[in-house]
């Protein structure tokens, strides 16, 4: 019991993030996550980016901006903070998507190429078969 309390204090004291895990329908920032059988499906109102074989999402101003990673089934969303380049202003969060050992596929749009940015994502989703 004492070891657990010390670990909690150490985590809080060092600011280490934690992984939240969810299985039911979940909202995370500007993303909605659902399941369809063994597939984890993500829809977003933000911008979808694809660079160097990596998907990431940016959310519009006014979205809730969680700062801890979230694992939904086998899909992990990891926020990365980017400070305003001029030294003042709002921090931007990039939400990187990963699915260790599983392919993330884009549904409802042409196959992605590096540098892709989808600015009207209403009819697309990202899916991963877990």
Secondary structure, 3 states (H helix, E strand, C coil): CHHHHHHHHHHHHHCCCCCEEECCCEEECCEEEEEECCEEEEEECCEEEEECCEEEEECCCCCCCCCCCEEECCEEEEEEEECCCCCCCCCEEEEEEECCCCCEEEECCCCCCCCEEECCHHHCEEEEEC
